[in-house]
Every structure is written in structure tokens, then in C-alpha cells.
Amino acid sequence: MFNGNAAAGAPTPIVSVSPVTLPAADRGEDLQVRVSAPVAGHELPIIVFSHGFGKSMKAYAPLVDYWAAHGFVVAQPTHLDSRTLNITPDDPRHSEIWRFRVADLKRILDHLDVIEAAVPGLDGRLDPGRIAAVGHSWGGQTVGMLLGARVLGADGLPGEDMSDSRVTAGVLLSTTGTGGADLSPFAAEHFPFMSPSFADMTTPTLVVAGDKDQSPLSVRGPDWFTDPYHLSPGPKGLLTLFGAEHSLGGVAGDAVTETTDESPERVALIQRITWAYLRSTLYPGDDTWSAVRTAMSADIDQLGRISVK
């Protein structure tokens, strides 16, 4: 049974184990995963988390620890673009890293039995019928593919459908919008895969965007990061954060050098809102999402706004 209540409740102790190694000969590097879980509880829902460019399984503690302390088991892979692996542009895998990223998340879902066995006391406590995916920045595009987004080819037609029906809820944090004329010349040259279509992204998803997130990858303004909400079919939610830049106040960790808009209050809001959204989406009929929004209405009004469709 899921731990927690409408007000999130007191955090419970957690355990984190890394690296959990999943053999992956086809990617040239075995997949390294960090798993965080509450020490108590059964039938625990699962989050697979995709990090941003250059990060690793060791990042995003403010979010991961919170979710685990409130009833989720969180699996974080280290993707091939991680600075810890130092894969260079002349590596033959480099242009396909975006595909390997999606495959990394699916590999975790294919090996939940290995995940369970690797964490002391976790065996038999997962609920494989309740799986969510969350990603930040490039990780958001990676997760979007699991949720139904597709990359447009040079002919403008949607490419391969890489969605996964095992994932029934998603959260996209600072996730890039449409490509084509919206990309900067640098992005168009180096990231041709950054041309998503959200028309088939039907999985229920919460999009989180900062209204000061001005990306060098796009010629548009911060509204670019709201495309996954506006251009996908419902049901969807959008949390727009006032004054937030790409790191959304510091979701990747405390005092991380890339964070230009440090705000513990903003991170705390993201923790609770994402937790509540995932809980209610994974448990039909659960009112946590609406209850937390009501309880935190003053904080939401001060720090941002929520839209739904």
C-alpha cells in the first residue's frame, strides 16, 4: 500500500544502493543505476528518472530523496552522455545517445526483478503495475518518448514510436519544445533529434517550466518549455514557476554550480506538487493532487501557477 497522505506527512527513512549494474553489451557500457526506496511499505510504486545532459545517477537528490521518503521507489540510470563516462563526439555511439537514453529506461523496466534483489529488504515490495517516468532537461525529452512523443524526421514525419505502456504517468521538468525554425543554429546543427512531436503524447503528464528559462538552444523565449503541455492531448497539467530558470531553483542538488536561480522554496513546491500529481495519477480516485493544491494554494500563488486540461 502506498505510504503518505494528502499533506505528504512526515518523511520515512530511506535506503539508496548504487551502483546496481544491468548488463548492456549493445550500448558498450553496462548500465549503472542508483535505487532509492523507503525502508517500510509494500506494493510501492516506481519512478524511473532520466537526468539532464552530463549528469549521472548521483544527481537530483532533492527530488529523489523526497519521493522515496514518501513512498516511491526511484531508479536513476547513468546515461551515456554523463560526464562520468567521458564519451566524446568521435565515439560512434554519440549521435545515437538520445536513443540509448530511452533504451536505458526500458532496460530498467525489463529488469525490475534485478532492482528488487539488489536492494536489501526490497524484494517483493514493488508494484510493477504503477510506474511513472520523470526527467529534467534532456531527460525530459527522453521521458517524453516513453509517454508518446516522437522525433520528427527531415521529411517532417513522426519517427519511431518508442512509447512504453508500462509507464502510466509522467513529469517533464524544463523540457524542450518543438524543433525546426524554433531551434538556434547551434542546436539545429548538433541536435537534429531535438524536433519532437507531442501529438501522440497521450499519457497523463505534469509539465514544469520556469518563466525565466531562456535557452540558447531556441530562438524563442521561455514559453518554448511549455510546448509539451500545449501541443499534446490531455489530460495534462502545467506548473509554471515565477522567476525560475533551467534548474528550477536547484532540483539537481544543493549548491550545484549550474543553478543560477537557487530557491529552496521553489524546490520544496516542486517536491510536493510532483509527488501529489504522481500519486493521484497512479491511483485513480485518489484526491491527493487536488488536496495538496488546495492546501498549498498560497504557496502556489506566490511561486507560480497551475493550469490543467
MOKAGI-V144536 format. One record per pair of residues at least 24 apart in sequence whose ideal C-beta (glycine too) atoms are under 10 Angstrom apart, sorted by the first residue. I is the first residue (numbers start at 1). J is the second residue. D is the distance in whole Angstrom. If there is no record, write none. Layout:
I:J:D, I:J:D
This chain:
1:41:7, 1:42:6, 1:43:6, 1:44:9, 1:71:9, 1:127:9, 2:41:8, 2:42:9, 2:43:7, 2:44:7, 2:45:6, 2:70:9, 2:71:5, 2:72:9, 2:127:8, 2:130:8, 2:279:7, 2:282:8, 2:283:7, 2:286:8, 2:288:9, 3:38:6, 3:40:7, 3:41:4, 3:42:9, 3:44:8, 3:45:10, 3:69:9, 3:70:7, 3:71:4, 3:72:9, 4:38:9, 4:41:9, 4:67:10, 4:69:9, 4:70:5, 4:71:5, 4:72:9, 4:275:8, 4:276:9, 4:279:7, 4:288:8, 5:70:9, 5:71:10, 5:279:10, 5:288:8, 5:291:9, 5:292:10, 6:276:8, 6:279:9, 6:280:10, 6:286:9, 6:287:7, 6:288:5, 6:289:9, 6:290:9, 6:291:4, 6:292:6, 6:294:9, 6:295:7, 7:272:9, 7:276:10, 7:288:9, 7:291:8, 7:292:7, 7:295:6, 7:296:9, 8:66:9, 8:69:9, 8:70:6, 8:71:10, 8:271:8, 8:272:6, 8:275:6, 8:276:8, 8:279:9, 8:288:9, 8:292:7, 8:295:9, 8:296:10, 9:69:10, 9:70:7, 9:71:9, 10:69:9, 10:70:9, 11:38:9, 11:65:8, 11:66:7, 11:68:9, 11:69:3, 11:70:6, 11:71:10, 12:38:5, 12:39:7, 12:40:6, 12:41:8, 12:68:9, 12:69:6, 12:70:7, 12:71:8, 13:38:7, 13:39:5, 13:40:8, 13:68:10, 13:69:8, 14:38:5, 14:39:7, 14:40:10, 14:64:9, 14:65:6, 14:66:10, 14:67:9, 14:68:4, 14:69:5, 14:70:9, 14:72:10, 14:73:10, 14:74:9, 15:39:6, 15:68:8, 15:119:7, 15:120:7, 15:121:7, 15:122:8, 16:57:10, 16:58:10, 16:61:9, 16:64:8, 16:65:8, 16:68:8, 16:74:9, 16:76:9, 16:119:9, 17:115:9, 17:118:6, 17:119:5, 17:120:8, 17:122:9, 18:56:10, 18:57:6, 18:58:7, 18:76:8, 18:78:9, 18:118:9, 19:57:7, 19:58:10, 19:77:10, 19:78:8, 19:118:9, 20:57:9, 20:75:8, 20:76:10, 20:77:10, 20:108:9, 20:111:9, 20:114:7, 20:115:6, 20:117:9, 20:118:4, 20:119:8, 21:114:9, 21:118:9, 22:75:10, 22:77:8, 22:104:9, 22:107:6, 22:108:7, 22:110:9, 22:111:5, 22:114:6, 22:115:9, 22:118:10, 23:107:9, 23:111:9, 23:114:9, 24:77:10, 24:80:10, 24:100:9, 24:103:8, 24:104:8, 24:107:6, 24:111:10, 26:100:9, 26:103:8, 26:107:10, 27:79:10, 27:80:7, 27:93:7, 27:96:9, 27:97:10, 27:99:10, 27:100:5, 27:103:7, 27:104:8, 27:107:9, 28:80:8, 28:85:10, 28:87:9, 28:91:8, 28:92:9, 28:93:6, 28:100:9, 29:78:9, 29:79:10, 29:80:7, 29:82:10, 29:85:6, 29:87:8, 29:93:9, 29:100:9, 31:57:10, 31:77:6, 31:78:7, 31:79:9, 31:80:9, 31:100:9, 31:103:9, 31:104:6, 31:105:10, 31:107:6, 31:108:8, 31:111:9, 32:56:8, 32:57:6, 32:58:10, 32:76:9, 32:77:7, 32:78:5, 32:79:10, 32:82:9, 32:84:9, 32:85:9, 32:104:10, 33:57:6, 33:75:6, 33:76:6, 33:77:5, 33:78:8, 33:104:9, 33:107:9, 33:108:6, 33:111:9, 33:114:9, 33:115:7, 33:118:8, 34:58:7, 34:59:9, 34:60:10, 34:61:10, 34:64:8, 34:74:8, 34:75:7, 34:76:5, 34:77:8, 34:78:8, 35:64:10, 35:68:9, 35:73:7, 35:74:7, 35:75:5, 35:76:8, 35:108:9, 35:114:10, 35:115:6, 35:116:9, 35:118:7, 35:119:5, 35:122:8, 36:61:9, 36:64:5, 36:65:7, 36:67:8, 36:68:4, 36:69:9, 36:72:8, 36:73:7, 36:74:5, 36:75:8, 36:76:8, 36:119:9, 37:68:6, 37:69:10, 37:71:9, 37:72:8, 37:73:4, 37:74:7, 37:75:9, 37:115:9, 37:116:9, 37:119:6, 37:120:10, 37:121:8, 37:122:5, 37:125:8, 37:126:9, 38:67:10, 38:68:6, 38:69:7, 38:70:8, 38:71:6, 38:72:8, 38:73:8, 38:122:9, 38:125:9, 39:68:10, 39:69:10, 39:120:9, 39:121:7, 39:122:9, 39:125:10, 40:71:9, 40:121:9, 40:125:9, 41:71:6, 41:72:10, 41:73:9, 41:125:7, 42:124:8, 42:125:5, 42:126:9, 42:127:8, 43:71:10, 43:124:10, 43:125:7, 43:126:8, 43:127:4, 43:128:10, 43:129:9, 43:130:8, 44:68:9, 44:71:6, 44:72:7, 44:73:5, 44:122:8, 44:125:5, 44:126:6, 44:127:6, 44:130:8, 45:71:7, 45:72:6, 45:73:7, 45:74:10, 45:126:8, 45:127:6, 45:128:9, 45:129:9, 45:130:4, 45:131:7, 45:132:7, 45:168:10, 45:169:9, 45:278:7, 45:279:8, 45:282:5, 45:283:8, 46:72:7, 46:73:5, 46:74:8, 46:75:7, 46:108:9, 46:109:8, 46:112:7, 46:115:8, 46:126:6, 46:127:7, 46:128:7, 46:129:10, 46:130:7, 46:131:5, 46:132:7, 46:133:9, 46:166:9, 46:167:9, 46:282:9, 47:72:5, 47:73:7, 47:74:5, 47:75:7, 47:76:9, 47:130:10, 47:131:8, 47:132:5, 47:133:7, 47:134:6, 47:167:10, 47:169:9, 47:170:10, 47:171:9, 47:274:9, 47:275:10, 47:278:7, 47:282:10, 48:73:10, 48:74:8, 48:75:5, 48:76:8, 48:77:8, 48:104:9, 48:105:5, 48:106:9, 48:107:10, 48:108:5, 48:109:7, 48:112:10, 48:115:10, 48:131:7, 48:132:8, 48:133:5, 48:134:8, 48:135:9, 48:142:10, 48:143:8, 48:146:8, 48:164:10, 48:166:10, 48:167:8, 48:170:10, 49:74:6, 49:75:7, 49:76:5, 49:77:8, 49:105:9, 49:108:10, 49:132:9, 49:133:8, 49:134:5, 49:135:7, 49:136:8, 49:139:7, 49:143:8, 49:171:9, 49:173:10, 50:76:8, 50:77:7, 50:79:7, 50:101:6, 50:102:9, 50:104:8, 50:105:6, 50:133:7, 50:134:7, 50:135:4, 50:136:8, 50:137:9, 50:138:8, 50:139:3, 50:140:7, 50:141:9, 50:142:4, 50:143:5, 50:144:10, 50:145:10, 50:146:9, 50:172:10, 50:173:10, 51:76:7, 51:77:8, 51:78:8, 51:79:7, 51:81:9, 51:82:7, 51:101:9, 51:135:8, 51:136:7, 51:137:8, 51:138:8, 51:139:5, 51:142:9, 51:252:8, 52:79:9, 52:81:9, 52:135:8, 52:136:5, 52:137:3, 52:138:5, 52:139:5, 52:140:8, 52:141:10, 52:142:10, 52:173:9, 52:174:8, 52:246:9, 52:247:9, 52:251:9, 52:252:7, 52:258:9, 53:79:9, 53:81:6, 53:82:9, 53:83:9, 53:97:10, 53:136:10, 53:137:6, 53:138:5, 53:139:8, 53:191:10, 53:258:10, 54:79:9, 54:81:6, 54:82:6, 54:83:5, 54:84:9, 54:85:10, 54:137:10, 54:138:9, 54:258:9, 55:79:8, 55:81:9, 55:82:6, 55:83:8, 55:84:9, 55:136:8, 55:137:9, 55:138:9, 55:139:8, 55:252:7, 55:253:9, 55:256:9, 55:258:9, 56:81:10, 56:82:4, 56:83:7, 56:84:5, 56:85:8, 57:82:8, 57:84:9, 58:82:9, 58:84:8, 58:253:9, 59:136:9, 59:139:10, 59:251:9, 59:252:5, 59:253:6, 59:256:8, 60:134:9, 60:135:10, 60:136:7, 60:139:9, 60:173:9, 60:251:6, 60:252:6, 60:253:7, 60:256:10, 61:251:9, 61:252:8, 61:253:6, 61:254:8, 61:256:10, 62:249:9, 62:250:7, 62:251:6, 62:252:8, 62:253:7, 62:254:7, 62:256:10, 62:264:9, 62:267:5, 62:268:9, 62:270:8, 62:271:7, 63:134:8, 63:136:8, 63:171:9, 63:173:8, 63:248:10, 63:251:6, 63:252:9, 63:253:10, 63:267:8, 63:270:7, 63:271:6, 63:274:7, 63:275:9, 64:134:9, 64:251:10, 64:253:10, 65:271:9, 66:267:9, 66:268:9, 66:270:9, 66:271:4, 66:272:8, 66:274:9, 66:275:7, 67:132:9, 67:134:8, 67:271:8, 67:274:8, 67:275:6, 67:278:8, 67:279:10, 69:271:10, 69:275:10, 70:271:9, 70:272:9, 70:275:6, 70:276:10, 70:279:8, 71:275:8, 71:278:10, 71:279:8, 72:130:9, 72:132:8, 72:134:10, 72:275:8, 72:278:7, 72:279:9, 72:282:9, 73:112:9, 73:115:8, 73:116:9, 73:119:8, 73:122:7, 73:125:8, 73:126:6, 73:127:9, 73:131:10, 74:132:10, 74:134:8, 75:105:9, 75:108:5, 75:109:9, 75:111:10, 75:112:8, 75:115:6, 75:119:10, 75:131:10, 76:108:9, 76:134:10, 76:139:10, 77:101:8, 77:103:10, 77:104:4, 77:105:7, 77:107:8, 77:108:6, 77:139:10, 77:142:10, 78:104:8, 79:103:10, 79:104:6, 79:105:9, 79:138:8, 79:139:8, 79:142:8, 80:104:8, 81:138:7, 89:190:9, 95:190:10, 95:191:10, 95:192:9, 95:193:8, 96:193:9, 97:138:9, 97:142:10, 97:193:9, 98:138:8, 98:141:7, 98:142:7, 98:145:8, 98:151:8, 98:162:10, 98:191:8, 98:192:10, 98:193:5, 98:194:8, 99:142:10, 99:145:9, 99:151:9, 99:160:9, 99:162:8, 99:193:8, 100:142:10, 101:135:9, 101:138:7, 101:139:8, 101:141:8, 101:142:4, 101:143:9, 101:145:8, 102:141:9, 102:142:6, 102:143:9, 102:144:10, 102:145:5, 102:146:7, 102:160:10, 102:162:5, 102:163:10, 102:164:9, 103:142:10, 103:162:9, 104:142:8, 105:133:6, 105:135:9, 105:139:9, 105:142:7, 105:143:7, 105:145:9, 105:146:6, 105:162:10, 105:164:8, 105:167:8, 106:145:10, 106:146:8, 106:162:8, 106:164:6, 106:166:9, 106:167:9, 108:133:10, 109:133:9, 109:146:9, 109:164:7, 109:166:5, 109:167:8, 110:164:10, 110:166:9, 112:166:10, 127:282:9, 128:166:8, 129:166:9, 129:168:9, 129:282:9, 130:166:10, 130:168:7, 130:169:8, 130:278:9, 130:279:10, 130:281:9, 130:282:4, 130:283:7, 131:164:9, 131:165:10, 131:166:5, 131:167:5, 131:168:7, 131:169:8, 131:282:8, 132:167:7, 132:168:7, 132:169:4, 132:170:6, 132:171:7, 132:203:9, 132:204:9, 132:205:10, 132:206:10, 132:274:9, 132:277:9, 132:278:5, 132:279:9, 132:281:7, 132:282:6, 133:164:8, 133:166:9, 133:167:5, 133:168:9, 133:169:8, 133:170:5, 133:171:8, 133:172:9, 133:203:9, 133:205:9, 133:278:10, 134:169:9, 134:170:7, 134:171:4, 134:172:8, 134:173:7, 134:205:10, 134:206:9, 134:208:10, 134:274:7, 134:278:8, 135:170:8, 135:171:8, 135:172:6, 135:173:7, 135:174:9, 135:175:7, 136:171:9, 136:172:8, 136:173:4, 136:174:6, 136:175:8, 136:208:9, 136:246:9, 136:247:9, 136:248:8, 136:251:6, 136:252:7, 137:172:10, 137:173:7, 137:174:5, 137:175:7, 137:176:8, 137:213:10, 137:215:9, 137:217:10, 137:225:10, 137:246:7, 137:247:9, 137:248:10, 137:251:10, 137:252:9, 137:258:10, 138:174:10, 138:175:9, 138:176:8, 138:191:9, 138:194:9, 139:172:9, 139:173:8, 139:174:9, 139:175:8, 140:170:9, 140:171:9, 140:172:4, 140:173:6, 140:174:6, 140:175:3, 140:176:7, 140:196:10, 140:207:9, 140:208:9, 140:209:10, 140:225:9, 140:228:8, 141:172:8, 141:175:6, 141:176:6, 141:177:10, 141:191:10, 141:193:8, 141:194:7, 141:196:6, 141:228:9, 142:172:10, 142:175:9, 143:167:8, 143:170:6, 143:171:8, 143:172:6, 143:173:9, 143:175:8, 143:203:10, 143:205:9, 143:228:10, 144:170:8, 144:172:6, 144:175:6, 144:176:9, 144:196:6, 144:198:7, 144:201:6, 144:203:9, 144:205:8, 144:207:10, 144:228:6, 144:232:9, 145:193:10, 145:196:8, 145:201:9, 146:170:7, 146:201:10, 146:203:8, 147:171:10, 147:172:8, 147:198:9, 147:200:9, 147:201:5, 147:202:8, 147:203:4, 147:204:9, 147:205:6, 147:228:9, 147:232:8, 148:197:10, 148:198:8, 148:199:9, 148:200:5, 148:201:4, 148:202:5, 148:203:6, 148:205:9, 148:232:8, 148:233:9, 149:175:9, 149:196:5, 149:197:7, 149:198:5, 149:199:9, 149:200:7, 149:201:5, 149:203:9, 149:205:10, 149:228:7, 149:231:9, 149:232:8, 150:195:10, 150:196:7, 150:197:5, 150:198:9, 150:199:8, 150:200:6, 150:201:8, 151:179:9, 151:192:9, 151:193:5, 151:194:8, 151:195:6, 151:196:6, 151:197:8, 152:178:9, 152:179:7, 152:180:8, 152:192:10, 152:193:9, 152:194:10, 152:195:4, 152:196:7, 152:197:5, 153:192:9, 153:193:10, 153:195:8, 154:192:8, 154:195:9, 156:180:8, 156:195:9, 156:197:9, 157:197:9, 158:195:10, 158:196:9, 158:197:5, 158:199:8, 158:200:7, 159:193:9, 159:195:9, 159:196:10, 159:197:9, 161:200:7, 163:200:7, 163:201:8, 163:202:8, 163:203:7, 164:203:9, 165:203:9, 167:203:6, 168:203:7, 168:204:7, 168:278:10, 168:281:7, 168:282:7, 168:284:10, 169:203:7, 169:204:5, 169:205:7, 169:206:8, 169:277:8, 169:278:5, 169:279:9, 169:280:9, 169:281:4, 169:282:5, 169:283:10, 170:201:9, 170:203:6, 170:204:7, 170:205:4, 170:206:7, 170:207:9, 170:228:9, 170:236:10, 170:277:10, 170:278:9, 170:281:9, 171:205:7, 171:206:5, 171:207:8, 171:208:7, 171:237:9, 171:239:9, 171:270:9, 171:273:9, 171:274:5, 171:275:10, 171:277:7, 171:278:7, 171:281:9, 172:198:10, 172:201:9, 172:205:6, 172:206:7, 172:207:5, 172:208:7, 172:209:9, 172:225:9, 172:228:5, 172:229:8, 172:232:10, 172:236:10, 172:238:10, 173:206:9, 173:207:8, 173:208:5, 173:209:8, 173:210:9, 173:225:9, 173:239:9, 173:246:9, 173:247:10, 173:248:6, 173:251:6, 173:252:10, 173:270:8, 173:274:8, 174:207:9, 174:208:7, 174:209:7, 174:210:7, 174:213:6, 174:215:9, 174:222:10, 174:225:6, 174:241:10, 174:244:9, 174:245:9, 174:246:5, 174:247:8, 174:248:6, 174:251:8, 175:205:10, 175:207:7, 175:208:8, 175:209:8, 175:224:10, 175:225:6, 175:226:9, 175:227:8, 175:228:5, 175:229:9, 176:215:7, 176:217:6, 176:218:7, 176:224:7, 176:225:7, 176:227:8, 176:228:8, 177:209:9, 177:215:9, 177:217:10, 177:218:7, 177:220:7, 177:223:8, 177:224:4, 177:225:6, 177:226:7, 177:227:3, 177:228:7, 177:229:10, 177:230:9, 177:231:8, 178:218:9, 178:220:9, 178:224:8, 178:227:5, 178:228:10, 178:231:7, 179:217:10, 179:218:9, 181:218:10, 181:219:8, 181:220:9, 182:217:9, 182:218:5, 182:219:6, 182:220:5, 182:224:6, 182:227:8, 183:215:10, 183:217:6, 183:218:6, 183:219:7, 183:220:9, 183:224:10, 184:215:8, 184:216:6, 184:217:6, 184:218:6, 184:219:6, 184:220:9, 185:219:9, 186:216:7, 186:217:7, 187:215:9, 187:216:8, 187:217:4, 187:218:7, 187:219:9, 188:217:9, 188:219:10, 190:217:9, 191:217:7, 194:218:9, 196:227:8, 196:228:8, 196:231:9, 196:232:10, 197:231:8, 197:232:9, 198:227:7, 198:228:6, 198:229:9, 198:230:8, 198:231:4, 198:232:4, 198:233:8, 198:236:10, 199:231:7, 199:232:7, 199:233:8, 200:232:8, 200:233:8, 201:228:7, 201:229:10, 201:231:8, 201:232:4, 201:233:7, 201:236:8, 202:232:8, 202:233:6, 202:234:9, 202:235:9, 202:236:10, 203:232:9, 203:233:10, 203:235:9, 203:236:9, 203:281:9, 204:234:8, 204:235:5, 204:236:7, 204:237:8, 204:277:9, 204:278:10, 204:280:9, 204:281:5, 204:282:9, 205:229:8, 205:232:7, 205:234:10, 205:235:8, 205:236:5, 205:237:7, 205:238:9, 205:277:9, 205:281:9, 206:235:10, 206:236:7, 206:237:4, 206:238:8, 206:239:6, 206:273:8, 206:274:6, 206:276:9, 206:277:4, 206:278:8, 206:281:8, 206:289:9, 206:306:9, 206:308:9, 207:232:9, 207:236:7, 207:237:7, 207:238:5, 207:239:7, 207:240:9, 207:307:9, 208:237:9, 208:238:8, 208:239:5, 208:240:8, 208:241:7, 208:244:9, 208:248:7, 208:251:9, 208:269:10, 208:270:6, 208:273:8, 208:274:7, 208:277:10, 208:304:9, 209:238:7, 209:239:7, 209:240:6, 209:241:7, 209:244:8, 209:246:10, 209:248:9, 209:304:9, 210:239:10, 210:240:8, 210:241:5, 210:242:8, 210:243:7, 210:244:3, 210:245:5, 210:246:7, 210:247:8, 210:248:6, 210:249:8, 210:261:7, 210:266:9, 210:304:9, 211:240:6, 211:241:7, 211:242:6, 211:243:7, 211:244:7, 211:245:9, 211:304:8, 211:305:9, 212:241:9, 212:242:8, 212:243:6, 212:244:6, 212:245:5, 212:246:9, 212:260:9, 212:261:7, 213:241:9, 213:244:7, 213:245:5, 213:246:5, 213:247:9, 213:248:8, 213:261:9, 214:245:8, 214:246:9, 215:245:10, 215:246:7, 222:246:10, 226:307:9, 229:307:7, 229:308:10, 229:309:8, 230:307:9, 230:309:9, 232:309:9, 233:309:9, 234:308:8, 234:309:4, 235:281:8, 235:308:7, 235:309:7, 236:307:9, 236:308:7, 236:309:6, 237:273:9, 237:277:6, 237:281:9, 237:289:8, 237:293:10, 237:306:6, 237:307:7, 237:308:5, 237:309:8, 238:304:10, 238:305:8, 238:306:7, 238:307:4, 238:308:8, 238:309:8, 239:269:8, 239:270:8, 239:273:6, 239:274:8, 239:277:9, 239:293:10, 239:300:8, 239:303:9, 239:304:6, 239:305:8, 239:306:5, 239:307:8, 240:303:10, 240:304:5, 240:305:5, 240:306:8, 240:307:7, 241:266:6, 241:269:8, 241:270:8, 241:273:10, 241:300:10, 241:303:6, 241:304:4, 241:305:9, 242:266:9, 242:301:10, 242:302:8, 242:303:6, 242:304:5, 242:305:8, 243:303:8, 243:304:9, 244:269:10, 244:270:9, 244:303:8, 244:304:8, 249:303:9, 263:303:8, 265:299:8, 265:302:8, 265:303:6, 266:299:10, 266:303:6, 266:304:8, 268:296:10, 268:299:8, 268:303:9, 269:296:7, 269:299:6, 269:300:7, 269:302:9, 269:303:5, 269:304:7, 270:303:9, 270:304:9, 272:296:6, 272:299:9, 272:300:10, 273:299:9, 273:300:8, 273:303:10, 273:304:9, 273:306:8, 277:306:10
